[in-house]
């Protein structure tokens, strides 16, 4: 069997699959069905300085080849995560990535500092959050915004730092480059695309929040394109995500330039997706005489 180990910013994962933030909680529920070490890592539920109740329901709906969600970062807060969830995760033989969010620089920095002395392996910035000091404009929608929040957190964060990029931008390469120059150790992309559905009977938006984040297979071609573009612009590792639902998708995303992969919406339809993708990757690598999955990264052949 081929070697599935990968390294992201010096952190080694047993395989390139990471459970994406928001799709796997803190792992406990899935841990009742199988060892969550089927994944190489877990990007935990987006965690904020204080507990959050999230948005009012309805906040999730199915869409063609995907789903729309506006959960609103419901989470128990960073202190609860460190006290209650992290000790359990430490026993699961899996790399732990803390996904952190906030509405001001101070929120992100405070959470990042609290994680410095913990067993968390990496920190991932969710920058698809409204910056209250900038009129509610998301941190991640401009290169300037990405540079500012990344630099602020980098100054206080002692863990390897991943910046999760929004696809709702005009030039993903420019945004990825801004994160790199501000001190990011890796970037992950794409986060969800903004979408909307309307109930034609009530004539109201299906999501109470009006709009939500579109994920699932429908966004996969967009994700592949953006991962490829980002990988052309940065020297730091790129973690690819967005609609990956099979081992074939995983191979394609690696060829586009990804070093590791995050699996999100597919977990909801198939909780055992990690085992299936891993098995498929092994068979593909063996069939093609490839000794390590790392040989696939950026292996796209030009015309």
ZADO-1210 file (C-alpha; in nm, 4 decimals, padded with zeros to 6 digits):
<atoms>
<atom x="00.0000" y="00.0000" z="00.0000" code="UNK" pos="1"/>
<atom x="00.1130" y="00.3530" z="-00.0759" code="UNK" pos="2"/>
<atom x="00.2128" y="00.6004" z="00.1939" code="UNK" pos="3"/>
<atom x="-00.0832" y="00.8283" z="00.2718" code="UNK" pos="4"/>
<atom x="00.0982" y="01.0500" z="00.5226" code="UNK" pos="5"/>
<atom x="00.1164" y="01.4226" z="00.4439" code="UNK" pos="6"/>
<atom x="00.2731" y="01.7215" z="00.6165" code="UNK" pos="7"/>
<atom x="00.1079" y="02.0609" z="00.6444" code="UNK" pos="8"/>
<atom x="00.3268" y="02.3355" z="00.7906" code="UNK" pos="9"/>
<atom x="00.5389" y="02.0750" z="00.9686" code="UNK" pos="10"/>
<atom x="00.2408" y="01.8874" z="01.1152" code="UNK" pos="11"/>
<atom x="00.2179" y="01.5259" z="00.9980" code="UNK" pos="12"/>
<atom x="-00.1198" y="01.3668" z="00.9258" code="UNK" pos="13"/>
<atom x="-00.1687" y="00.9900" z="00.8923" code="UNK" pos="14"/>
<atom x="-00.3731" y="01.0524" z="00.5786" code="UNK" pos="15"/>
<atom x="-00.4654" y="01.3671" z="00.3841" code="UNK" pos="16"/>
<atom x="-00.8320" y="01.3730" z="00.4910" code="UNK" pos="17"/>
<atom x="-00.9526" y="01.6293" z="00.7450" code="UNK" pos="18"/>
<atom x="-01.3107" y="01.6545" z="00.8671" code="UNK" pos="19"/>
<atom x="-01.4160" y="02.0073" z="00.7736" code="UNK" pos="20"/>
<atom x="-01.5287" y="02.2551" z="01.0360" code="UNK" pos="21"/>
<atom x="-01.9027" y="02.2567" z="01.0903" code="UNK" pos="22"/>
<atom x="-01.9602" y="01.9122" z="00.9411" code="UNK" pos="23"/>
<atom x="-01.8185" y="01.6992" z="01.2218" code="UNK" pos="24"/>
<atom x="-01.8859" y="01.8945" z="01.5397" code="UNK" pos="25"/>
<atom x="-01.6141" y="01.8018" z="01.7863" code="UNK" pos="26"/>
<atom x="-01.6222" y="01.4405" z="01.6711" code="UNK" pos="27"/>
<atom x="-01.8096" y="01.2802" z="01.9597" code="UNK" pos="28"/>
<atom x="-02.1234" y="01.1792" z="01.7696" code="UNK" pos="29"/>
<atom x="-01.9286" y="01.0150" z="01.4887" code="UNK" pos="30"/>
<atom x="-01.6990" y="00.8562" z="01.7466" code="UNK" pos="31"/>
<atom x="-01.9972" y="00.6455" z="01.8552" code="UNK" pos="32"/>
<atom x="-01.9986" y="00.4811" z="01.5092" code="UNK" pos="33"/>
<atom x="-01.6288" y="00.4365" z="01.4302" code="UNK" pos="34"/>
<atom x="-01.2823" y="00.5564" z="01.5357" code="UNK" pos="35"/>
<atom x="-01.2606" y="00.9127" z="01.4077" code="UNK" pos="36"/>
<atom x="-00.8928" y="00.8464" z="01.3329" code="UNK" pos="37"/>
<atom x="-01.0295" y="00.7311" z="00.9949" code="UNK" pos="38"/>
<atom x="-00.9594" y="01.0974" z="00.9246" code="UNK" pos="39"/>
<atom x="-00.6059" y="01.2272" z="00.9495" code="UNK" pos="40"/>
<atom x="-00.7352" y="01.5379" z="01.1246" code="UNK" pos="41"/>
<atom x="-01.0426" y="01.7210" z="01.2448" code="UNK" pos="42"/>
<atom x="-01.1147" y="02.0893" z="01.1955" code="UNK" pos="43"/>
<atom x="-01.3432" y="02.1459" z="01.4923" code="UNK" pos="44"/>
<atom x="-01.6700" y="02.3368" z="01.4943" code="UNK" pos="45"/>
<atom x="-01.6083" y="02.7091" z="01.4567" code="UNK" pos="46"/>
<atom x="-01.5411" y="02.8370" z="01.8079" code="UNK" pos="47"/>
<atom x="-01.5842" y="03.1893" z="01.9403" code="UNK" pos="48"/>
<atom x="-01.4802" y="03.3828" z="02.2487" code="UNK" pos="49"/>
<atom x="-01.8239" y="03.3463" z="02.4088" code="UNK" pos="50"/>
<atom x="-02.0958" y="03.0830" z="02.3557" code="UNK" pos="51"/>
<atom x="-02.3268" y="03.1512" z="02.0611" code="UNK" pos="52"/>
<atom x="-02.6809" y="03.0293" z="01.9964" code="UNK" pos="53"/>
<atom x="-02.6546" y="03.0809" z="01.6230" code="UNK" pos="54"/>
<atom x="-02.9265" y="03.1953" z="01.3857" code="UNK" pos="55"/>
<atom x="-03.2997" y="03.1198" z="01.4250" code="UNK" pos="56"/>
<atom x="-03.4486" y="02.8270" z="01.2332" code="UNK" pos="57"/>
<atom x="-03.4990" y="02.7352" z="00.9576" code="UNK" pos="58"/>
<atom x="-03.1279" y="02.7547" z="00.8892" code="UNK" pos="59"/>
<atom x="-03.0508" y="02.4512" z="00.6709" code="UNK" pos="60"/>
<atom x="-03.2087" y="02.3343" z="00.3461" code="UNK" pos="61"/>
<atom x="-03.1175" y="02.0919" z="00.0700" code="UNK" pos="62"/>
<atom x="-03.0342" y="02.2203" z="-00.2769" code="UNK" pos="63"/>
<atom x="-02.9613" y="02.0415" z="-00.6044" code="UNK" pos="64"/>
<atom x="-02.6346" y="01.8537" z="-00.5406" code="UNK" pos="65"/>
<atom x="-02.5732" y="02.0289" z="-00.2121" code="UNK" pos="66"/>
<atom x="-02.7062" y="02.2159" z="00.0856" code="UNK" pos="67"/>
<atom x="-02.7557" y="02.5729" z="00.2037" code="UNK" pos="68"/>
<atom x="-02.6860" y="02.6621" z="00.5641" code="UNK" pos="69"/>
<atom x="-02.6893" y="02.9678" z="00.7877" code="UNK" pos="70"/>
<atom x="-02.6306" y="02.8042" z="01.1253" code="UNK" pos="71"/>
<atom x="-02.4558" y="03.1159" z="01.2515" code="UNK" pos="72"/>
<atom x="-02.1622" y="02.9575" z="01.4335" code="UNK" pos="73"/>
<atom x="-02.3617" y="02.8022" z="01.7159" code="UNK" pos="74"/>
<atom x="-02.0990" y="02.6773" z="01.9611" code="UNK" pos="75"/>
<atom x="-02.0325" y="02.6472" z="02.3360" code="UNK" pos="76"/>
<atom x="-01.7420" y="02.8934" z="02.3424" code="UNK" pos="77"/>
<atom x="-01.3665" y="02.8520" z="02.3721" code="UNK" pos="78"/>
<atom x="-01.3550" y="02.7820" z="02.7457" code="UNK" pos="79"/>
<atom x="-01.5996" y="02.4919" z="02.7112" code="UNK" pos="80"/>
<atom x="-01.4021" y="02.3564" z="02.4142" code="UNK" pos="81"/>
<atom x="-01.0756" y="02.3557" z="02.6088" code="UNK" pos="82"/>
<atom x="-01.2328" y="02.2131" z="02.9227" code="UNK" pos="83"/>
<atom x="-01.4780" y="01.9555" z="02.7848" code="UNK" pos="84"/>
<atom x="-01.4019" y="01.8668" z="02.4217" code="UNK" pos="85"/>
<atom x="-01.0265" y="01.8905" z="02.3844" code="UNK" pos="86"/>
<atom x="-00.9407" y="01.6247" z="02.6486" code="UNK" pos="87"/>
<atom x="-01.1555" y="01.3722" z="02.4598" code="UNK" pos="88"/>
<atom x="-01.0039" y="01.4657" z="02.1234" code="UNK" pos="89"/>
<atom x="-00.6532" y="01.4185" z="02.2626" code="UNK" pos="90"/>
<atom x="-00.7298" y="01.0479" z="02.3056" code="UNK" pos="91"/>
<atom x="-00.8456" y="00.9897" z="01.9456" code="UNK" pos="92"/>
<atom x="-00.5136" y="00.9611" z="01.7556" code="UNK" pos="93"/>
<atom x="-00.6073" y="01.2462" z="01.5247" code="UNK" pos="94"/>
<atom x="-00.4615" y="01.5870" z="01.4492" code="UNK" pos="95"/>
<atom x="-00.6689" y="01.8624" z="01.6084" code="UNK" pos="96"/>
<atom x="-00.7330" y="02.1874" z="01.4222" code="UNK" pos="97"/>
<atom x="-00.9208" y="02.4548" z="01.6168" code="UNK" pos="98"/>
<atom x="-01.1360" y="02.6666" z="01.3852" code="UNK" pos="99"/>
<atom x="-01.1822" y="03.0095" z="01.5410" code="UNK" pos="100"/>
<atom x="-01.4155" y="03.2985" z="01.4562" code="UNK" pos="101"/>
<atom x="-01.5195" y="03.6399" z="01.5789" code="UNK" pos="102"/>
<atom x="-01.6499" y="03.9835" z="01.4887" code="UNK" pos="103"/>
<atom x="-01.3440" y="04.1909" z="01.5812" code="UNK" pos="104"/>
<atom x="-00.9670" y="04.1445" z="01.5753" code="UNK" pos="105"/>
<atom x="-00.9765" y="04.1242" z="01.9532" code="UNK" pos="106"/>
<atom x="-01.2099" y="03.8243" z="01.9435" code="UNK" pos="107"/>
<atom x="-00.9819" y="03.6218" z="01.7178" code="UNK" pos="108"/>
<atom x="-00.6676" y="03.7173" z="01.9066" code="UNK" pos="109"/>
<atom x="-00.8128" y="03.6330" z="02.2476" code="UNK" pos="110"/>
<atom x="-00.9207" y="03.2861" z="02.1320" code="UNK" pos="111"/>
<atom x="-00.5882" y="03.2193" z="01.9580" code="UNK" pos="112"/>
<atom x="-00.3963" y="03.3139" z="02.2733" code="UNK" pos="113"/>
<atom x="-00.6066" y="03.0798" z="02.4843" code="UNK" pos="114"/>
<atom x="-00.5132" y="02.7922" z="02.2521" code="UNK" pos="115"/>
<atom x="-00.1368" y="02.8509" z="02.2734" code="UNK" pos="116"/>
<atom x="-00.0911" y="02.6328" z="02.5819" code="UNK" pos="117"/>
<atom x="-00.3252" y="02.3533" z="02.4691" code="UNK" pos="118"/>
<atom x="-00.2806" y="02.0283" z="02.2749" code="UNK" pos="119"/>
<atom x="-00.4335" y="02.1781" z="01.9595" code="UNK" pos="120"/>
<atom x="-00.2040" y="02.1056" z="01.6636" code="UNK" pos="121"/>
<atom x="-00.3112" y="02.3939" z="01.4381" code="UNK" pos="122"/>
<atom x="-00.5428" y="02.6942" z="01.4312" code="UNK" pos="123"/>
<atom x="-00.7703" y="02.7698" z="01.1361" code="UNK" pos="124"/>
<atom x="-00.9110" y="03.1206" z="01.0931" code="UNK" pos="125"/>
<atom x="-01.2697" y="03.1399" z="00.9755" code="UNK" pos="126"/>
<atom x="-01.2600" y="03.4809" z="00.8105" code="UNK" pos="127"/>
<atom x="-01.6057" y="03.4568" z="00.6531" code="UNK" pos="128"/>
<atom x="-01.7374" y="03.6519" z="00.9498" code="UNK" pos="129"/>
<atom x="-01.8770" y="04.0076" z="00.9565" code="UNK" pos="130"/>
<atom x="-01.6315" y="04.2657" z="01.0873" code="UNK" pos="131"/>
<atom x="-01.8520" y="04.4827" z="01.3080" code="UNK" pos="132"/>
<atom x="-01.5989" y="04.7660" z="01.3012" code="UNK" pos="133"/>
<atom x="-01.6146" y="04.7773" z="00.9206" code="UNK" pos="134"/>
<atom x="-01.9897" y="04.7916" z="00.8852" code="UNK" pos="135"/>
<atom x="-02.0407" y="04.4154" z="00.8818" code="UNK" pos="136"/>
<atom x="-01.8258" y="04.3492" z="00.5741" code="UNK" pos="137"/>
<atom x="-01.6642" y="04.0069" z="00.5963" code="UNK" pos="138"/>
<atom x="-01.2949" y="03.9928" z="00.6864" code="UNK" pos="139"/>
<atom x="-01.2276" y="03.7582" z="00.3964" code="UNK" pos="140"/>
<atom x="-01.3752" y="03.9463" z="00.1016" code="UNK" pos="141"/>
<atom x="-01.0690" y="04.1601" z="00.0238" code="UNK" pos="142"/>
<atom x="-00.6934" y="04.1076" z="00.0223" code="UNK" pos="143"/>
<atom x="-00.6608" y="04.3995" z="00.2642" code="UNK" pos="144"/>
<atom x="-00.9064" y="04.2459" z="00.5072" code="UNK" pos="145"/>
<atom x="-00.7375" y="03.9054" z="00.4910" code="UNK" pos="146"/>
<atom x="-00.3946" y="04.0569" z="00.5464" code="UNK" pos="147"/>
<atom x="-00.5126" y="04.2579" z="00.8472" code="UNK" pos="148"/>
<atom x="-00.6844" y="03.9792" z="01.0395" code="UNK" pos="149"/>
<atom x="-00.4116" y="03.7270" z="00.9576" code="UNK" pos="150"/>
<atom x="-00.1345" y="03.9609" z="01.0720" code="UNK" pos="151"/>
<atom x="-00.3157" y="04.0418" z="01.3960" code="UNK" pos="152"/>
<atom x="-00.3635" y="03.6746" z="01.4865" code="UNK" pos="153"/>
<atom x="-00.0153" y="03.5763" z="01.3696" code="UNK" pos="154"/>
<atom x="00.1356" y="03.8140" z="01.6236" code="UNK" pos="155"/>
<atom x="-00.0226" y="03.6265" z="01.9157" code="UNK" pos="156"/>
<atom x="-00.0689" y="03.2723" z="01.7821" code="UNK" pos="157"/>
<atom x="00.2079" y="03.0215" z="01.8582" code="UNK" pos="158"/>
<atom x="00.0439" y="02.7370" z="01.6675" code="UNK" pos="159"/>
<atom x="00.0732" y="02.6740" z="01.2924" code="UNK" pos="160"/>
<atom x="-00.1855" y="02.9037" z="01.1355" code="UNK" pos="161"/>
<atom x="-00.4271" y="02.8137" z="00.8549" code="UNK" pos="162"/>
<atom x="-00.6422" y="03.0823" z="00.6944" code="UNK" pos="163"/>
<atom x="-00.9720" y="02.9549" z="00.5509" code="UNK" pos="164"/>
<atom x="-01.0513" y="03.1578" z="00.2418" code="UNK" pos="165"/>
<atom x="-01.3884" y="03.2709" z="00.1145" code="UNK" pos="166"/>
<atom x="-01.4699" y="03.2074" z="-00.2532" code="UNK" pos="167"/>
<atom x="-01.6783" y="03.5249" z="-00.2645" code="UNK" pos="168"/>
<atom x="-01.3874" y="03.7307" z="-00.4017" code="UNK" pos="169"/>
<atom x="-01.2745" y="03.8524" z="-00.7426" code="UNK" pos="170"/>
<atom x="-00.9170" y="03.7142" z="-00.7275" code="UNK" pos="171"/>
<atom x="-00.8538" y="03.4150" z="-00.5014" code="UNK" pos="172"/>
<atom x="-00.4840" y="03.4159" z="-00.5861" code="UNK" pos="173"/>
<atom x="-00.4444" y="03.7709" z="-00.4585" code="UNK" pos="174"/>
<atom x="-00.6279" y="03.6863" z="-00.1378" code="UNK" pos="175"/>
<atom x="-00.4204" y="03.3706" z="-00.0797" code="UNK" pos="176"/>
<atom x="-00.1038" y="03.5724" z="-00.1367" code="UNK" pos="177"/>
<atom x="-00.2199" y="03.8309" z="00.1185" code="UNK" pos="178"/>
<atom x="-00.2640" y="03.5573" z="00.3785" code="UNK" pos="179"/>
<atom x="00.0812" y="03.4198" z="00.3032" code="UNK" pos="180"/>
<atom x="00.2494" y="03.7595" z="00.3312" code="UNK" pos="181"/>
<atom x="00.0716" y="03.8253" z="00.6609" code="UNK" pos="182"/>
<atom x="00.2232" y="03.5123" z="00.8111" code="UNK" pos="183"/>
<atom x="-00.0156" y="03.2256" z="00.7376" code="UNK" pos="184"/>
<atom x="00.1466" y="02.8813" z="00.7395" code="UNK" pos="185"/>
<atom x="-00.1224" y="02.7381" z="00.5093" code="UNK" pos="186"/>
<atom x="-00.4502" y="02.8308" z="00.3447" code="UNK" pos="187"/>
<atom x="-00.7670" y="02.6231" z="00.3182" code="UNK" pos="188"/>
<atom x="-01.0277" y="02.6802" z="00.0487" code="UNK" pos="189"/>
<atom x="-01.2995" y="02.7119" z="-00.0413" code="UNK" pos="190"/>
<atom x="-01.5467" y="02.8100" z="00.2246" code="UNK" pos="191"/>
<atom x="-01.9101" y="02.8162" z="00.1149" code="UNK" pos="192"/>
<atom x="-02.0492" y="03.0240" z="-00.1707" code="UNK" pos="193"/>
<atom x="-02.3296" y="03.2626" z="-00.0821" code="UNK" pos="194"/>
<atom x="-02.6661" y="03.1336" z="-00.2054" code="UNK" pos="195"/>
<atom x="-03.0411" y="03.1732" z="-00.1603" code="UNK" pos="196"/>
<atom x="-03.3626" y="02.9720" z="-00.2074" code="UNK" pos="197"/>
<atom x="-03.7248" y="03.0960" z="-00.2031" code="UNK" pos="198"/>
<atom x="-04.0374" y="02.9001" z="-00.1119" code="UNK" pos="199"/>
<atom x="-04.2715" y="02.9694" z="-00.4043" code="UNK" pos="200"/>
<atom x="-04.5812" y="02.9010" z="-00.1930" code="UNK" pos="201"/>
<atom x="-04.5070" y="03.1304" z="00.1014" code="UNK" pos="202"/>
<atom x="-04.2877" y="03.3549" z="-00.1188" code="UNK" pos="203"/>
<atom x="-04.0441" y="03.3768" z="00.1685" code="UNK" pos="204"/>
<atom x="-03.6764" y="03.2821" z="00.1708" code="UNK" pos="205"/>
<atom x="-03.6435" y="02.9206" z="00.2863" code="UNK" pos="206"/>
<atom x="-03.3580" y="03.0219" z="00.5167" code="UNK" pos="207"/>
<atom x="-03.4630" y="03.2564" z="00.7972" code="UNK" pos="208"/>
<atom x="-03.1388" y="03.4458" z="00.7465" code="UNK" pos="209"/>
<atom x="-03.2403" y="03.4989" z="00.3788" code="UNK" pos="210"/>
<atom x="-02.9039" y="03.3820" z="00.2439" code="UNK" pos="211"/>
<atom x="-02.6725" y="03.1018" z="00.3437" code="UNK" pos="212"/>
<atom x="-02.3588" y="02.9153" z="00.2503" code="UNK" pos="213"/>
<atom x="-02.3811" y="02.6745" z="-00.0431" code="UNK" pos="214"/>
<atom x="-02.1755" y="02.3561" z="-00.0122" code="UNK" pos="215"/>
<atom x="-02.1685" y="02.0062" z="-00.1571" code="UNK" pos="216"/>
<atom x="-02.0906" y="01.8578" z="-00.5015" code="UNK" pos="217"/>
<atom x="-02.2454" y="02.1588" z="-00.6780" code="UNK" pos="218"/>
<atom x="-01.9476" y="02.3762" z="-00.5776" code="UNK" pos="219"/>
<atom x="-01.6731" y="02.1228" z="-00.6571" code="UNK" pos="220"/>
<atom x="-01.5664" y="02.2617" z="-00.9985" code="UNK" pos="221"/>
<atom x="-01.5411" y="02.6105" z="-00.8477" code="UNK" pos="222"/>
<atom x="-01.3308" y="02.4726" z="-00.5620" code="UNK" pos="223"/>
<atom x="-01.0945" y="02.2895" z="-00.7972" code="UNK" pos="224"/>
<atom x="-01.0437" y="02.6052" z="-01.0014" code="UNK" pos="225"/>
<atom x="-00.9732" y="02.8194" z="-00.6963" code="UNK" pos="226"/>
<atom x="-00.7381" y="02.5664" z="-00.5354" code="UNK" pos="227"/>
<atom x="-00.5450" y="02.5515" z="-00.8620" code="UNK" pos="228"/>
<atom x="-00.5268" y="02.9314" z="-00.8833" code="UNK" pos="229"/>
<atom x="-00.4203" y="02.9695" z="-00.5199" code="UNK" pos="230"/>
<atom x="-00.1528" y="02.7011" z="-00.5537" code="UNK" pos="231"/>
<atom x="-00.0003" y="02.8977" z="-00.8436" code="UNK" pos="232"/>
<atom x="00.0394" y="03.2050" z="-00.6244" code="UNK" pos="233"/>
<atom x="00.1630" y="03.0793" z="-00.2874" code="UNK" pos="234"/>
<atom x="00.4482" y="02.8667" z="-00.1582" code="UNK" pos="235"/>
<atom x="00.2674" y="02.7603" z="00.1583" code="UNK" pos="236"/>
<atom x="00.0505" y="02.4441" z="00.1594" code="UNK" pos="237"/>
<atom x="-00.3017" y="02.4626" z="00.0206" code="UNK" pos="238"/>
<atom x="-00.5733" y="02.2534" z="00.1854" code="UNK" pos="239"/>
<atom x="-00.8471" y="02.1840" z="-00.0682" code="UNK" pos="240"/>
<atom x="-01.2151" y="02.1580" z="00.0158" code="UNK" pos="241"/>
<atom x="-01.5517" y="02.2196" z="-00.1388" code="UNK" pos="242"/>
<atom x="-01.7771" y="01.9410" z="-00.2629" code="UNK" pos="243"/>
<atom x="-01.5341" y="01.6476" z="-00.2348" code="UNK" pos="244"/>
<atom x="-01.7552" y="01.3372" z="-00.2269" code="UNK" pos="245"/>
<atom x="-01.5454" y="01.0497" z="-00.3652" code="UNK" pos="246"/>
<atom x="-01.1887" y="00.9253" z="-00.3999" code="UNK" pos="247"/>
<atom x="-01.1930" y="01.0501" z="-00.7596" code="UNK" pos="248"/>
<atom x="-01.2734" y="01.3998" z="-00.6333" code="UNK" pos="249"/>
<atom x="-00.9904" y="01.3679" z="-00.3830" code="UNK" pos="250"/>
<atom x="-00.7395" y="01.2771" z="-00.6550" code="UNK" pos="251"/>
<atom x="-00.8590" y="01.5656" z="-00.8702" code="UNK" pos="252"/>
<atom x="-00.8223" y="01.8167" z="-00.5886" code="UNK" pos="253"/>
<atom x="-00.4722" y="01.6932" z="-00.5069" code="UNK" pos="254"/>
<atom x="-00.3714" y="01.7227" z="-00.8733" code="UNK" pos="255"/>
<atom x="-00.4995" y="02.0820" z="-00.8699" code="UNK" pos="256"/>
<atom x="-00.2412" y="02.1633" z="-00.6029" code="UNK" pos="257"/>
<atom x="-00.3812" y="02.0614" z="-00.2657" code="UNK" pos="258"/>
<atom x="-00.1487" y="01.9118" z="-00.0052" code="UNK" pos="259"/>
<atom x="-00.4362" y="01.7912" z="00.2143" code="UNK" pos="260"/>
<atom x="-00.8151" y="01.7786" z="00.1846" code="UNK" pos="261"/>
<atom x="-01.1157" y="01.8663" z="00.3965" code="UNK" pos="262"/>
<atom x="-01.4387" y="01.6689" z="00.3688" code="UNK" pos="263"/>
<atom x="-01.7609" y="01.8427" z="00.4729" code="UNK" pos="264"/>
<atom x="-02.1107" y="01.8009" z="00.3308" code="UNK" pos="265"/>
<atom x="-02.0398" y="01.4460" z="00.2087" code="UNK" pos="266"/>
<atom x="-02.0149" y="01.3352" z="00.5732" code="UNK" pos="267"/>
<atom x="-02.3850" y="01.4100" z="00.6201" code="UNK" pos="268"/>
<atom x="-02.4886" y="01.1753" z="00.3397" code="UNK" pos="269"/>
<atom x="-02.2255" y="00.9098" z="00.4155" code="UNK" pos="270"/>
<atom x="-02.0684" y="00.9131" z="00.7627" code="UNK" pos="271"/>
<atom x="-01.8169" y="00.6495" z="00.6469" code="UNK" pos="272"/>
<atom x="-01.6900" y="00.8567" z="00.3558" code="UNK" pos="273"/>
<atom x="-01.3346" y="00.8860" z="00.4975" code="UNK" pos="274"/>
<atom x="-01.2800" y="00.5107" z="00.4889" code="UNK" pos="275"/>
<atom x="-01.4119" y="00.4890" z="00.1326" code="UNK" pos="276"/>
<atom x="-01.1957" y="00.7729" z="00.0050" code="UNK" pos="277"/>
<atom x="-00.8871" y="00.6316" z="00.1769" code="UNK" pos="278"/>
<atom x="-00.9466" y="00.2884" z="00.0242" code="UNK" pos="279"/>
<atom x="-00.9986" y="00.4421" z="-00.3199" code="UNK" pos="280"/>
<atom x="-00.6838" y="00.6527" z="-00.2904" code="UNK" pos="281"/>
<atom x="-00.4805" y="00.3470" z="-00.1972" code="UNK" pos="282"/>
<atom x="-00.6091" y="00.1510" z="-00.4951" code="UNK" pos="283"/>
<atom x="-00.5477" y="00.4406" z="-00.7346" code="UNK" pos="284"/>
<atom x="-00.1933" y="00.4948" z="-00.6094" code="UNK" pos="285"/>
<atom x="-00.1086" y="00.1230" z="-00.6258" code="UNK" pos="286"/>
<atom x="-00.2594" y="00.0859" z="-00.9724" code="UNK" pos="287"/>
<atom x="-00.0483" y="00.3748" z="-01.1003" code="UNK" pos="288"/>
<atom x="00.2725" y="00.2713" z="-00.9238" code="UNK" pos="289"/>
<atom x="00.2768" y="00.5815" z="-00.7024" code="UNK" pos="290"/>
<atom x="00.4497" y="00.5291" z="-00.3677" code="UNK" pos="291"/>
<atom x="00.3252" y="00.8375" z="-00.1817" code="UNK" pos="292"/>
<atom x="00.0089" y="01.0453" z="-00.2010" code="UNK" pos="293"/>
<atom x="00.2285" y="01.3553" z="-00.1853" code="UNK" pos="294"/>
<atom x="00.3372" y="01.2828" z="-00.5444" code="UNK" pos="295"/>
<atom x="-00.0119" y="01.3784" z="-00.6624" code="UNK" pos="296"/>
<atom x="-00.0002" y="01.7337" z="-00.5290" code="UNK" pos="297"/>
<atom x="00.0140" y="01.9793" z="-00.8176" code="UNK" pos="298"/>
<atom x="00.0477" y="01.6944" z="-01.0652" code="UNK" pos="299"/>
<atom x="-00.1870" y="01.8407" z="-01.3236" code="UNK" pos="300"/>
<atom x="-00.0473" y="01.8055" z="-01.6757" code="UNK" pos="301"/>
<atom x="-00.0619" y="02.1169" z="-01.8974" code="UNK" pos="302"/>
<atom x="-00.2038" y="02.1010" z="-02.2472" code="UNK" pos="303"/>
</atoms>
